[in-house]
Amino acid sequence: MVSEFLKQNTAEFHDEAEKLFNSDKIFSKTFTVEDYKKIINTNYLMLLHSENKIFSSLSDRFAEKLHLDQRVKLPLIEKDLASLAIENQTASHHLEFANENEALGAMYVIEGSTLGGNVIAKQLSKTEGFDDVTFNFFGCYKENTGSMWKNFKEVLDSEVSRENYNEVLSGAKKLYAFLLNVN
C-alpha cells in the first residue's frame, strides 16, 4: 500500500518538521504564540505554493474521489494569518510537480499535517495564552478529520499502482523539502 510506503519513506522528514516547529513543546504546554506563528506562516507558504498546483495536477477522477472542494485550506490559513497579524509573504523557493503522482505525494504531506494539526489545535486550545487563537487551518475538518484522512488513504491505496510509488514519494519529498527550507 502506497500510504504505508510513504509513511516509512518520509519518517525522517516528518521528524525534521517536528523538530523545526518545536512540536515537543506543544505537549509540555511550553509552546508559545510565537512558535504557533512560525508554524502557521510556514504552512501558509507551503499551501500558497502548492495547493493550486496539486489540485490542478489531479484528474477529475481524483478530484471527485478525494472531494477536493472540501480540502481547500489556503483561505482558512489566510484567516489564521490575519488573526495573528502576520503579513502575507512569498517564498523564495520554487515548487513544481512533474505529474499527478507527484501531486498525490505532496497532498499526502498536506493531509498528514491536517491530521496532526487537529491534535495540535486540541492541545493548544488547553494551553495558556491561546484563548483568543482561532484554529481555522489546523481545525479545518473538525469532527471529520479522521474520515477525511481515511478517505484520502483509501483513494491513494486503491488508485496508485506499485510502479508509481516512487513518483508519489518524489512529490512528498519535494513538499517536505520545501516546508523544511522555506523559512
N, C-alpha and C positions, 0 to 999 in steps of 0.2 A: 504494500500500500504506500502510495506516494506521501501521504501525510506522515507516516512513521519514518520514511526515508528522509523527509525534510527535517523532522524533529531531531533525528540523530545527527544529521549532517550540518545543522545550523546551531547546535547546542552551544558551541564556543562563542558564536556571535551573540546569541541570547544572553549568555553570561557577561560578555563585554558590555552589552547595553545596560544590564542591571547595575554593573559597576559604574558606568558613566553617569547614570541617573541616581546614584546613591540609594538604590532600592532597599538596601538593608535598613536604612533609617526609617522607612515607612512603618515597619512593624515594631520598631523600638520607640515609635512616636517622637522621633527627633527630626523628622523630615520637616523642612520649613517651607513657607510660601515661596521663597526664592528658589528652593530646589524644585518646587512644583512649576514655577515659571519656566525654568530651564527645560523641564520635560515637555511642557506644553509647546514652547517655542520650537524645540527640535522636532517634535511630532508634526507641528504645523508646517515646517519647511519640508518635511518628508511628504506629507499629504499634498502640499502645494505643487511639488514637482513630480508627483507620481500618480495621484488618484485619477485625473483625467486621462493620462497616458495608459494606465492599466485598463480603465473602463472602455476606452476606445479601441484597445487591442483585442478585446474579447468579442467573440462571435455572439450573435443574437441568442444562440442556443445556451451559452453560458450566462448571458445577461438575464435570461428568463429563469434558468435553473437556480442561479445564485441570488435572484431578487436584487439585482444591482441598485434599483431605485431606492431600496431600503438601506443600502450600505454606504450611501454618500455621507462622508464625515467632514469634509472641508468646511462647509458653512457652520457646523457645530463647533469645531475648534476655533474658528474665527470669532465666535461668540465668547469663548473662553479667553482668547487674546484680549478682546475688548474689556471684559470684566476684570482682567488682571492688569489693564493699562499697558499692554505690551504692543509696541508698534509692529505692524506687518513688515516683514523683511523678505529679502530674496536670498537664495543660496548661491554660493559661488561655484558650486559643483553642478555638473551636467548629468542628467539621468535619462537613459533611453532603454527601451525593452525591444529586443530583436523580433519577438513573436508572441503569440498567445500563451505559450507555455511559460515563457519568462514572466509575462504579466501575471499569470496564476501564481507563480512563485513569489512575486512581490506582494501580491494580495494576501498570501499566506502570512507574511510578516505583519501586515496591517491588521488582519483579522486576529492574529495572535496577540497583538498589542491591545486590541479591543477587549479580548478575553481577560488579559492581565489587568487592563485598565479598570475593569469592573471591580476587581478585587482592591485595586489601589483606591478607587473612589470610596468604596465602603470603609476602608481602613482610615483614610484621611478625613472622612466626614466625622470620625470619632476623635480626631486629633486636634489639640488646642491650636487656635489660630486659623482654622479652616471653616469657621462657622459661616462666613459670607461667600465662600467659594462655590461656584456652580460647576458641576462636572458634566458639561454638555458632551464633550468628546469621550471621556472615559466612561460615562454612563449612557452612551448613545443607544444601546439596545435595551436598557433597563432590565426587566424580568425576562426578556427574550434572548439574553446574551448566550446562554447555553444552547438554545435551539438554533440560533444563527451560526454558532461555531460548528455545531453538529451538521447542519445543512452544508456549510462550506466544505468540511472534511469529506462528507459523503459524496458530494459532487466531484470533488478533486479525485477521490479514490476510485470512483466508478468511471470517470471520463478520461483520466490520464493513463496512457499505456506505459509500460515499463521502459520502452525505448525513448520516452520523452522525459524520464525522471531527471536526467542531468540538466536539461534545458530549464525545467521548473526550478531546480536547485540553483542554477545560474541566476535566475531572476530574484530569488530570495537573497542570495549573497550580494547581488547588486544593491538591493534596497537596504540591507543591513550595513553594507559598506558606506552608503550614502548617509544613513542615520548616524553612524558612529563617527563620521568625519565632517558633518555639516556645520557644527558649531565652532 
